[in-house]
Amino acid sequence: MREISAQSQYCGQNDLRAHFGLGDATTVQSISVEWPSGATEGFDNVSGDQFINITEGEGLKVGSFQTETKDLIIYPNPAKEVLNIKSKSQVQIASVKVYTVSGQLAMSIMGTNQTATIDVSGLAAGQYFLRIHSDQGSHQAKFTKE
């Protein structure tokens, strides 16, 4: 159990983030949050290697995602059947992972080079997050599936 509080001593301030190491695990089996209001929320099978934000009554949100990246073009947004990812420069895309707003891995595509076309027709309508790994680092973006 980790308790998160704003301060623990006079004129002190604590970090409002909790960091958890997973070792070799790739997912967190379950997260349970007991709020000061008395409410309890639980989340199962949350993907690791990410920042998440949990707000009482609003569920999990994958953190720090932006809608555009400086090196990649993602279109169309919203997408119905396919989502295209194209490099603005010579960025080599190594993998693309699609996550639901609750942090669940929805699909994973490996080795796409400079352009990726992702079939999103099998995804339910809603918001999704992309994590794109390339030779230039990691890129994040958000898209809507209609």
Salt bridges, closest charged atoms under 4 A:
ASP15 OD2 - ARG17 NH2 2.98
GLU58 OE1 - LYS61 NZ 2.89
